[in-house]
Amino acid sequence: MKASTPLWIAALLLVGAAGAFWGAGSVPVALLCLAAVAAVVALSGVTRRILGALLIVVGIAAAFSGHWLAIAGGVLVVFSGGLQVALGGRMPKIGMGGQKARTHDPETDLWRALERGDDPTDDRTPGGPASNE
């Protein structure tokens, strides 16, 4: 299983919970779930685990409203929060999944120096004093 899979599962659980709360008439809790989707995707590490713990508390509290949709939404929020607490440290932050460490490529550096107008074959450091020949 890829590291990003639990992240998207947690986000989809929160979207489903938002729909359930909206159907139960708990619009503020539904909006909280939608905001939590953005937070789950944007946060990482310890802050994502703290968010997961808060979502567990919110899910349990919201499930006690008595409506069957609210109970279903509360269960989804609790599962999403539990997933974040358990695997939050291993889930990637948004935009970090495809990034690679940049390697030093001498040929690319030479071309960039030419684009800047520098002479890449000159032994002087860029920005150094010009020699009077």
DSSP file with accessible surface (Angstrom, degrees, kcal/mol):
  #  RESIDUE AA STRUCTURE BP1 BP2  ACC     N-H-->O    O-->H-N    N-H-->O    O-->H-N    TCO  KAPPA ALPHA  PHI   PSI    X-CA   Y-CA   Z-CA
    1    1 A M              0   0  186      0, 0.0     2,-0.0     0, 0.0     0, 0.0   0.000 360.0 360.0 360.0 131.5    0.0    0.0    0.0
    2    2 A K    >   -     0   0  151      1,-0.1     3,-1.0     2,-0.0     0, 0.0  -0.336 360.0-116.9 -68.5 156.9    1.4    3.4   -1.0
    3    3 A A  T 3  S+     0   0   59      1,-0.2     4,-0.5     2,-0.2    -1,-0.1   0.790 113.2  55.5 -66.7 -26.1    1.9    6.0    1.8
    4    4 A S  T 3> S+     0   0   28      1,-0.2     4,-1.9    87,-0.2    -1,-0.2   0.669  86.4  81.8 -83.4 -12.3   -0.7    8.3    0.3
    5    5 A T  H <> S+     0   0   52     -3,-1.0     4,-2.2     1,-0.2     5,-0.2   0.930  91.0  47.7 -61.3 -48.0   -3.5    5.7    0.3
    6    6 A P  H  > S+     0   0   10      0, 0.0     4,-2.6     0, 0.0    -1,-0.2   0.864 108.6  58.1 -62.4 -29.6   -4.4    6.2    4.0
    7    7 A L  H  > S+     0   0    4     -4,-0.5     4,-2.1     1,-0.2    -2,-0.2   0.948 109.8  41.5 -62.6 -47.3   -4.4   10.0    3.4
    8    8 A W  H  X S+     0   0  130     -4,-1.9     4,-2.5     2,-0.2    -1,-0.2   0.839 112.5  54.6 -73.2 -30.8   -7.0    9.8    0.7
    9    9 A I  H  X S+     0   0   77     -4,-2.2     4,-2.4    -5,-0.2    -1,-0.2   0.940 109.6  47.9 -64.0 -44.9   -9.1    7.2    2.6
   10   10 A A  H  X S+     0   0    0     -4,-2.6     4,-1.9     1,-0.2    -2,-0.2   0.911 112.8  48.8 -62.1 -41.1   -9.2    9.6    5.6
   11   11 A A  H  X S+     0   0    5     -4,-2.1     4,-2.0     1,-0.2    -1,-0.2   0.921 111.8  48.2 -66.3 -42.2  -10.2   12.5    3.3
   12   12 A L  H  X S+     0   0  123     -4,-2.5     4,-2.5     1,-0.2    -1,-0.2   0.872 108.3  54.8 -67.6 -35.6  -12.9   10.5    1.6
   13   13 A L  H  X S+     0   0   40     -4,-2.4     4,-2.3     1,-0.2    -1,-0.2   0.910 109.0  48.8 -61.5 -39.5  -14.3    9.3    5.0
   14   14 A L  H  X S+     0   0    0     -4,-1.9     4,-2.4     2,-0.2    -2,-0.2   0.879 109.6  51.0 -69.4 -36.2  -14.6   13.0    6.1
   15   15 A V  H  X S+     0   0   70     -4,-2.0     4,-2.1     2,-0.2    -2,-0.2   0.930 111.6  48.2 -65.6 -42.6  -16.4   13.9    2.8
   16   16 A G  H  X S+     0   0   36     -4,-2.5     4,-2.2     1,-0.2    -2,-0.2   0.900 111.2  50.4 -62.6 -40.0  -18.8   11.0    3.4
   17   17 A A  H  X S+     0   0    0     -4,-2.3     4,-2.9     2,-0.2     5,-0.2   0.896 106.9  54.7 -64.8 -38.6  -19.3   12.2    7.0
   18   18 A A  H  X S+     0   0    6     -4,-2.4     4,-2.4     1,-0.2    -2,-0.2   0.922 108.9  48.4 -61.3 -42.0  -20.0   15.7    5.8
   19   19 A G  H  X S+     0   0   48     -4,-2.1     4,-2.3     2,-0.2    -1,-0.2   0.904 111.7  49.4 -64.1 -39.8  -22.7   14.4    3.6
   20   20 A A  H  X S+     0   0   12     -4,-2.2     4,-1.6     2,-0.2    -2,-0.2   0.927 113.0  45.9 -66.0 -44.0  -24.2   12.4    6.4
   21   21 A F  H  <>S+     0   0    0     -4,-2.9     5,-2.5     2,-0.2     4,-0.5   0.878 110.8  53.3 -67.0 -37.0  -24.2   15.3    8.8
   22   22 A W  H ><5S+     0   0  146     -4,-2.4     3,-1.1    -5,-0.2    -1,-0.2   0.933 110.1  48.1 -62.2 -43.2  -25.6   17.6    6.1
   23   23 A G  H 3<5S+     0   0   48     -4,-2.3    -1,-0.2     1,-0.3    -2,-0.2   0.806 109.3  53.6 -66.3 -29.1  -28.5   15.1    5.6
   24   24 A A  T 3<5S-     0   0   22     -4,-1.6    -1,-0.3    -5,-0.2    -2,-0.2   0.506 119.6-109.9 -82.9  -5.0  -29.0   14.9    9.3
   25   25 A G  T < 5S+     0   0   57     -3,-1.1     2,-1.2    -4,-0.5    -3,-0.2   0.550  81.8 126.8  87.7   9.1  -29.4   18.7    9.6
   26   26 A S     >< +     0   0   30     -5,-2.5     4,-2.2     1,-0.2     5,-0.2  -0.563  25.0 161.7 -97.3  69.4  -26.1   19.2   11.4
   27   27 A V  H  >  +     0   0   54     -2,-1.2     4,-2.7     1,-0.2     5,-0.2   0.893  68.5  54.6 -61.9 -42.5  -24.7   21.7    8.9
   28   28 A P  H  > S+     0   0   99      0, 0.0     4,-2.0     0, 0.0    -1,-0.2   0.923 111.0  45.9 -60.2 -38.2  -22.1   23.2   11.3
   29   29 A V  H  > S+     0   0   36      2,-0.2     4,-2.3     1,-0.2    -2,-0.2   0.887 111.0  53.6 -71.2 -34.5  -20.6   19.7   11.9
   30   30 A A  H  X S+     0   0    0     -4,-2.2     4,-2.1     2,-0.2    -1,-0.2   0.926 109.6  47.5 -63.8 -42.7  -20.8   19.0    8.1
   31   31 A L  H  X S+     0   0   94     -4,-2.7     4,-2.4     1,-0.2    -1,-0.2   0.873 109.1  54.5 -65.9 -36.1  -18.8   22.2    7.4
   32   32 A L  H  X S+     0   0   80     -4,-2.0     4,-2.2    -5,-0.2    -1,-0.2   0.911 107.3  50.8 -62.4 -40.2  -16.3   21.2   10.1
   33   33 A C  H  X S+     0   0    1     -4,-2.3     4,-1.4     2,-0.2    -2,-0.2   0.903 109.6  49.8 -65.1 -40.0  -15.8   17.9    8.3
   34   34 A L  H  X S+     0   0   82     -4,-2.1     4,-1.3     1,-0.2    -1,-0.2   0.896 111.1  48.9 -66.2 -38.3  -15.2   19.7    5.0
   35   35 A A  H  X S+     0   0   60     -4,-2.4     4,-2.0     1,-0.2    -1,-0.2   0.871 106.9  57.0 -66.8 -33.5  -12.7   22.0    6.6
   36   36 A A  H  X S+     0   0    6     -4,-2.2     4,-2.9     1,-0.2    -1,-0.2   0.820  98.3  61.2 -67.6 -28.9  -11.0   18.9    8.2
   37   37 A V  H  X S+     0   0   29     -4,-1.4     4,-2.0     2,-0.2    -1,-0.2   0.951 107.0  44.7 -60.6 -47.0  -10.5   17.5    4.7
   38   38 A A  H  X S+     0   0   65     -4,-1.3     4,-2.1     1,-0.2    -2,-0.2   0.905 114.3  49.7 -63.6 -38.9   -8.4   20.5    3.8
   39   39 A A  H  X S+     0   0   28     -4,-2.0     4,-2.7     2,-0.2    -2,-0.2   0.905 108.1  52.8 -68.2 -39.4   -6.5   20.2    7.1
   40   40 A V  H  < S+     0   0    0     -4,-2.9    -1,-0.2     1,-0.2    -2,-0.2   0.921 113.7  43.2 -61.5 -42.8   -5.8   16.5    6.7
   41   41 A V  H  < S+     0   0   14     -4,-2.0    53,-1.7    -5,-0.2    -1,-0.2   0.875 119.3  42.8 -72.8 -34.3   -4.3   17.0    3.3
   42   42 A A  H  < S+     0   0   46     -4,-2.1    -2,-0.2    -5,-0.2    -1,-0.2   0.809 104.1  70.5 -85.4 -29.3   -2.3   20.1    4.2
   43   43 A L     <  -     0   0   59     -4,-2.7     2,-0.3    -5,-0.2    51,-0.2  -0.317  59.5-170.5 -86.5 169.2   -0.9   19.0    7.6
   44   44 A S    >>  -     0   0   49     49,-0.1     3,-0.9    -2,-0.1     4,-0.6  -0.981  43.0  -5.8-151.8 161.4    1.7   16.4    8.4
   45   45 A G  H 3> S+     0   0   26     43,-0.9     4,-1.7    46,-0.4     3,-0.3  -0.217 121.9   1.4  63.5-130.8    3.2   14.5   11.3
   46   46 A V  H 3> S+     0   0  104      1,-0.2     4,-2.5     2,-0.2    -1,-0.2   0.878 130.5  55.9 -65.4 -38.4    2.3   15.4   14.8
   47   47 A T  H <> S+     0   0   72     -3,-0.9     4,-2.3     1,-0.2    -1,-0.2   0.881 106.6  51.0 -65.3 -34.4   -0.2   18.1   13.8
   48   48 A R  H  X S+     0   0    0     -4,-0.6     4,-2.2    -3,-0.3    -1,-0.2   0.888 109.9  50.6 -68.7 -35.6   -2.1   15.6   11.7
   49   49 A R  H  X S+     0   0  105     -4,-1.7     4,-2.1     2,-0.2    -2,-0.2   0.894 109.3  50.3 -68.1 -38.9   -2.2   13.2   14.7
   50   50 A I  H  X S+     0   0   97     -4,-2.5     4,-2.4     2,-0.2    -2,-0.2   0.927 110.0  50.7 -63.5 -43.0   -3.6   16.0   16.9
   51   51 A L  H  X S+     0   0   29     -4,-2.3     4,-2.5     1,-0.2    -2,-0.2   0.915 108.3  53.3 -60.1 -40.6   -6.2   16.7   14.3
   52   52 A G  H  X S+     0   0    0     -4,-2.2     4,-1.9     1,-0.2    -1,-0.2   0.909 108.0  49.4 -60.8 -42.5   -7.1   13.0   14.3
   53   53 A A  H  X S+     0   0   49     -4,-2.1     4,-1.8     2,-0.2    -1,-0.2   0.913 111.6  49.3 -64.3 -40.6   -7.5   13.0   18.1
   54   54 A L  H  X S+     0   0  105     -4,-2.4     4,-2.6     1,-0.2    -2,-0.2   0.895 109.1  52.7 -64.9 -38.1   -9.8   16.0   17.9
   55   55 A L  H  X S+     0   0    6     -4,-2.5     4,-2.9     2,-0.2    -1,-0.2   0.857 104.8  55.2 -67.5 -33.0  -11.8   14.4   15.1
   56   56 A I  H  X S+     0   0   48     -4,-1.9     4,-2.3     2,-0.2     5,-0.2   0.946 110.3  45.9 -62.1 -44.7  -12.3   11.3   17.2
   57   57 A V  H  X S+     0   0   97     -4,-1.8     4,-2.5     1,-0.2    -2,-0.2   0.936 114.6  47.4 -64.1 -44.5  -13.8   13.5   20.0
   58   58 A V  H  X S+     0   0   45     -4,-2.6     4,-2.9     1,-0.2     5,-0.2   0.915 111.5  51.3 -63.8 -41.8  -16.0   15.4   17.5
   59   59 A G  H  X S+     0   0    0     -4,-2.9     4,-1.7     2,-0.2    -1,-0.2   0.911 111.5  46.3 -63.3 -42.1  -17.2   12.2   15.9
   60   60 A I  H  X S+     0   0   85     -4,-2.3     4,-0.6    -5,-0.2    -1,-0.2   0.934 115.3  46.4 -66.2 -44.1  -18.2   10.7   19.2
   61   61 A A  H >< S+     0   0   66     -4,-2.5     3,-0.9     1,-0.2    -2,-0.2   0.906 113.3  48.9 -65.4 -40.5  -19.9   13.9   20.4
   62   62 A A  H >< S+     0   0   17     -4,-2.9     3,-1.4     1,-0.2    -1,-0.2   0.807 101.6  63.3 -72.0 -27.5  -21.8   14.3   17.0
   63   63 A A  H >< S+     0   0   23     -4,-1.7     3,-0.9     1,-0.3    -1,-0.2   0.709  89.6  70.2 -69.8 -17.3  -23.0   10.7   17.0
   64   64 A F  T <<  +     0   0  169     -3,-0.9    -1,-0.3    -4,-0.6    -2,-0.1   0.353  68.7  93.1 -83.8   8.7  -25.0   11.3   20.1
   65   65 A S  T <  S-     0   0   71     -3,-1.4    -1,-0.2     2,-0.1    -2,-0.1   0.725  91.7-129.6 -73.7 -19.7  -27.5   13.5   18.3
   66   66 A G    <   +     0   0   55     -3,-0.9     2,-0.2     1,-0.3    -1,-0.1   0.071  66.7 122.2 100.8 -26.3  -29.7   10.5   17.8
   67   67 A H     >  -     0   0   78      1,-0.1     4,-2.2   -43,-0.1    -1,-0.3  -0.503  65.6-130.7 -72.4 138.9  -30.3   10.8   14.0
   68   68 A W  H  > S+     0   0  180      1,-0.2     4,-2.2     2,-0.2    -1,-0.1   0.849 107.7  52.1 -63.0 -33.0  -29.1    7.7   12.1
   69   69 A L  H  > S+     0   0   42      2,-0.2     4,-2.8     1,-0.2    -1,-0.2   0.888 108.8  50.7 -68.4 -36.8  -27.3    9.8    9.6
   70   70 A A  H  > S+     0   0    0      2,-0.2     4,-2.6     1,-0.2    -2,-0.2   0.884 109.6  50.5 -67.4 -36.4  -25.5   11.6   12.4
   71   71 A I  H  X S+     0   0   77     -4,-2.2     4,-2.3     2,-0.2    -2,-0.2   0.936 111.9  47.4 -64.8 -44.4  -24.5    8.3   13.9
   72   72 A A  H  X S+     0   0   41     -4,-2.2     4,-2.2     1,-0.2    -2,-0.2   0.922 113.4  48.5 -63.0 -42.3  -23.2    7.1   10.5
   73   73 A G  H  X S+     0   0    0     -4,-2.8     4,-2.5     1,-0.2    -2,-0.2   0.901 109.8  52.2 -63.8 -39.6  -21.3   10.4   10.1
   74   74 A G  H  X S+     0   0    1     -4,-2.6     4,-2.5     2,-0.2    -1,-0.2   0.902 108.5  50.4 -63.4 -39.7  -19.9   10.2   13.6
   75   75 A V  H  X S+     0   0   67     -4,-2.3     4,-2.6     2,-0.2    -2,-0.2   0.924 110.8  49.4 -64.5 -42.1  -18.6    6.7   12.9
   76   76 A L  H  X S+     0   0   48     -4,-2.2     4,-2.4     1,-0.2    -2,-0.2   0.909 111.6  48.6 -63.1 -41.5  -16.9    7.9    9.7
   77   77 A V  H  X S+     0   0    0     -4,-2.5     4,-2.9     2,-0.2    -1,-0.2   0.912 111.0  50.5 -65.8 -41.3  -15.3   10.8   11.5
   78   78 A V  H  X S+     0   0   41     -4,-2.5     4,-2.8     2,-0.2    -2,-0.2   0.926 111.4  48.2 -63.1 -42.5  -14.0    8.5   14.2
   79   79 A F  H  X S+     0   0  130     -4,-2.6     4,-2.3     2,-0.2    -2,-0.2   0.918 112.7  48.5 -64.0 -41.6  -12.6    6.1   11.7
   80   80 A S  H  X S+     0   0    0     -4,-2.4     4,-2.1     2,-0.2    -2,-0.2   0.933 113.1  47.3 -63.4 -44.4  -10.9    9.0    9.8
   81   81 A G  H  X S+     0   0    0     -4,-2.9     4,-2.4     1,-0.2    -2,-0.2   0.906 111.5  50.8 -63.3 -41.2   -9.5   10.3   13.1
   82   82 A G  H  X S+     0   0   29     -4,-2.8     4,-2.6     2,-0.2     5,-0.2   0.900 108.7  51.8 -64.0 -38.0   -8.3    6.9   14.1
   83   83 A L  H  X S+     0   0   39     -4,-2.3     4,-2.9     1,-0.2    -1,-0.2   0.911 111.0  48.1 -64.0 -39.3   -6.5    6.5   10.8
   84   84 A Q  H  X S+     0   0    0     -4,-2.1     4,-1.6     2,-0.2    -2,-0.2   0.879 112.2  48.2 -70.5 -37.8   -4.8    9.8   11.2
   85   85 A V  H  < S+     0   0   60     -4,-2.4     4,-0.2     2,-0.2    -2,-0.2   0.928 118.6  40.5 -66.4 -42.9   -3.7    9.0   14.7
   86   86 A A  H  < S+     0   0   60     -4,-2.6    -2,-0.2    -5,-0.2    -3,-0.2   0.916 135.5  15.1 -73.7 -42.7   -2.4    5.6   13.7
   87   87 A L  H >X S+     0   0   41     -4,-2.9     3,-1.1    -5,-0.2     4,-1.0   0.254  88.5 111.2-118.8  11.1   -0.8    6.5   10.4
   88   88 A G  T 3< S+     0   0    0     -4,-1.6   -43,-0.9     1,-0.3     3,-0.3   0.809  77.1  55.6 -60.1 -31.9   -0.5   10.3   10.4
   89   89 A G  T 34 S+     0   0   44     -4,-0.2    -1,-0.3     1,-0.2    -2,-0.1   0.766 110.2  45.3 -73.3 -22.6    3.3   10.3   10.7
   90   90 A R  T <4 S+     0   0  175     -3,-1.1    -1,-0.2   -45,-0.1    -2,-0.2   0.586  89.7  98.8 -96.4 -12.4    3.7    8.2    7.5
   91   91 A M  S  < S-     0   0    7     -4,-1.0   -46,-0.4    -3,-0.3   -87,-0.2  -0.570  76.2-119.2 -77.1 139.9    1.2   10.0    5.3
   92   92 A P        -     0   0   32      0, 0.0     2,-0.2     0, 0.0    -1,-0.1  -0.356  21.5-115.4 -76.0 156.9    2.7   12.5    2.9
   93   93 A K    >   -     0   0  100      1,-0.1     3,-2.1    -2,-0.0     4,-0.4  -0.570  49.6 -80.4 -82.6 154.2    1.9   16.2    3.0
   94   94 A I  T 3  S+     0   0  103    -53,-1.7    -1,-0.1     1,-0.3   -53,-0.0  -0.264 117.7  15.5 -57.4 138.1    0.2   17.6   -0.1
   95   95 A G  T 3  S+     0   0   53     -3,-0.1    -1,-0.3     1,-0.1     4,-0.1   0.415 104.7  92.0  80.3  -2.3    2.6   18.3   -2.9
   96   96 A M    <   +     0   0   99     -3,-2.1     3,-0.4     1,-0.1    -2,-0.1   0.567  62.1  81.5 -99.7  -8.4    5.3   16.2   -1.4
   97   97 A G  S    S+     0   0   66     -4,-0.4    -1,-0.1     1,-0.2    -3,-0.1   0.885  99.8  31.9 -68.3 -40.0    4.5   12.9   -3.0
   98   98 A G  S    S+     0   0   72     -3,-0.1     2,-0.3     2,-0.1    -1,-0.2   0.423  90.3 114.0-100.3   2.3    6.2   13.5   -6.4
   99   99 A Q        -     0   0  133     -3,-0.4     2,-0.3    -4,-0.1    -3,-0.0  -0.556  44.8-166.6 -79.6 139.4    9.1   15.7   -5.4
  100  100 A K        -     0   0  192     -2,-0.3     2,-0.2     3,-0.0    -2,-0.1  -0.866  31.8 -96.3-118.6 156.4   12.6   14.3   -5.7
  101  101 A A        -     0   0   92     -2,-0.3     2,-0.3     1,-0.1     0, 0.0  -0.510  46.7-114.2 -69.2 133.7   15.8   15.7   -4.3
  102  102 A R        -     0   0  225     -2,-0.2     2,-0.3     1,-0.0    -1,-0.1  -0.547  28.9-148.4 -73.4 132.9   17.5   17.8   -6.9
  103  103 A T        -     0   0  126     -2,-0.3     2,-0.6     1,-0.0    -1,-0.0  -0.705  22.3-106.5 -99.5 153.8   20.8   16.4   -8.1
  104  104 A H        -     0   0  148     -2,-0.3    -1,-0.0     4,-0.0    -2,-0.0  -0.681  35.6-172.8 -81.9 117.1   23.7   18.5   -9.2
  105  105 A D     >  -     0   0   72     -2,-0.6     4,-2.1     1,-0.1     5,-0.2  -0.936  11.9-163.4-114.5 109.5   24.0   18.3  -13.0
  106  106 A P  H  > S+     0   0   81      0, 0.0     4,-2.0     0, 0.0    -1,-0.1   0.867  89.7  54.4 -61.8 -34.9   27.2   20.0  -14.3
  107  107 A E  H  > S+     0   0  126      1,-0.2     4,-2.0     2,-0.2     5,-0.2   0.927 108.8  47.7 -67.1 -41.3   25.9   20.2  -17.9
  108  108 A T  H  > S+     0   0   47      1,-0.2     4,-2.5     2,-0.2    -1,-0.2   0.902 109.7  54.4 -64.8 -38.1   22.7   22.0  -16.8
  109  109 A D  H  X S+     0   0   58     -4,-2.1     4,-2.0     1,-0.2    -1,-0.2   0.880 106.5  51.8 -62.6 -38.2   24.8   24.4  -14.7
  110  110 A L  H  X S+     0   0   89     -4,-2.0     4,-2.1     2,-0.2    -1,-0.2   0.924 110.4  47.5 -64.3 -44.0   26.9   25.2  -17.8
  111  111 A W  H  X S+     0   0  149     -4,-2.0     4,-2.2     1,-0.2    -2,-0.2   0.903 111.0  51.2 -65.3 -39.2   23.8   26.0  -19.8
  112  112 A R  H  X S+     0   0  122     -4,-2.5     4,-1.7     1,-0.2    -1,-0.2   0.880 107.8  53.2 -65.3 -36.4   22.3   28.1  -17.1
  113  113 A A  H  X>S+     0   0    9     -4,-2.0     5,-2.5     2,-0.2     4,-0.7   0.918 108.9  49.4 -64.5 -41.0   25.6   30.1  -16.8
  114  114 A L  H ><5S+     0   0   92     -4,-2.1     3,-0.8     1,-0.2    -2,-0.2   0.903 108.4  53.3 -63.8 -39.4   25.5   30.8  -20.6
  115  115 A E  H 3<5S+     0   0  158     -4,-2.2    -1,-0.2     1,-0.3    -2,-0.2   0.855 107.8  50.8 -63.8 -34.5   21.9   31.9  -20.2
  116  116 A R  H 3<5S-     0   0  154     -4,-1.7    -1,-0.3    -5,-0.2    -2,-0.2   0.635 121.1-109.8 -75.9 -14.4   22.9   34.4  -17.5
  117  117 A G  T <<5S+     0   0   66     -3,-0.8    -3,-0.2    -4,-0.7     2,-0.2   0.534  73.9 135.6  96.1   7.1   25.7   35.7  -19.8
  118  118 A D      < -     0   0   57     -5,-2.5    -1,-0.3    -6,-0.2    -2,-0.1  -0.551  60.1-120.8 -85.2 154.7   28.5   34.2  -17.7
  119  119 A D    >   -     0   0   94     -2,-0.2     3,-1.5     1,-0.1    -5,-0.1  -0.848  20.6-163.4 -93.4 107.1   31.4   32.4  -19.3
  120  120 A P  T 3  S+     0   0   41      0, 0.0    -1,-0.1     0, 0.0    -9,-0.0   0.699  87.2  57.8 -68.9 -14.9   31.3   28.9  -17.8
  121  121 A T  T 3  S+     0   0  112    -11,-0.1     2,-0.3    -3,-0.1    -2,-0.0   0.576  82.5 103.1 -89.2  -8.7   34.9   28.2  -18.9
  122  122 A D    <   -     0   0   57     -3,-1.5    -4,-0.0     1,-0.1     0, 0.0  -0.561  65.6-148.0 -75.0 134.1   36.3   31.2  -17.0
  123  123 A D        +     0   0  158     -2,-0.3    -1,-0.1     2,-0.1     2,-0.1   0.621  68.2 100.6 -78.5 -12.5   38.0   30.2  -13.7
  124  124 A R  S    S-     0   0  118      1,-0.1    -2,-0.1     4,-0.0     3,-0.1  -0.381  82.7-107.3 -71.7 152.8   37.0   33.4  -12.0
  125  125 A T    >   -     0   0  105      1,-0.1     3,-1.9    -2,-0.1    -1,-0.1  -0.529  43.5 -94.3 -75.8 145.3   34.1   33.2   -9.6
  126  126 A P  T 3  S+     0   0  100      0, 0.0    -1,-0.1     0, 0.0    -8,-0.0  -0.360 112.1  20.3 -60.6 137.0   30.9   34.9  -10.9
  127  127 A G  T 3  S+     0   0   88      1,-0.2     3,-0.1    -3,-0.1    -2,-0.1   0.495  95.5 133.8  84.2   1.0   30.6   38.4   -9.7
  128  128 A G    <   -     0   0   29     -3,-1.9    -1,-0.2     1,-0.2     2,-0.1  -0.218  68.6 -70.2 -76.9 173.8   34.3   38.7   -9.0
  129  129 A P        -     0   0  121      0, 0.0     2,-0.2     0, 0.0    -1,-0.2  -0.397  52.5-117.7 -67.3 139.8   36.5   41.6  -10.0
  130  130 A A        -     0   0   76     -3,-0.1     2,-0.3    -2,-0.1     0, 0.0  -0.532  26.8-119.9 -77.0 143.4   37.2   41.9  -13.7
  131  131 A S        -     0   0   64     -2,-0.2     2,-0.9     1,-0.1    -1,-0.1  -0.615  16.1-133.1 -85.3 142.2   40.8   41.5  -14.8
  132  132 A N              0   0  166     -2,-0.3    -1,-0.1     0, 0.0    -2,-0.0  -0.812 360.0 360.0 -95.3 101.6   42.3   44.4  -16.7
  133  133 A E              0   0  215     -2,-0.9    -2,-0.0     0, 0.0     0, 0.0  -0.695 360.0 360.0-102.6 360.0   44.0   42.9  -19.7
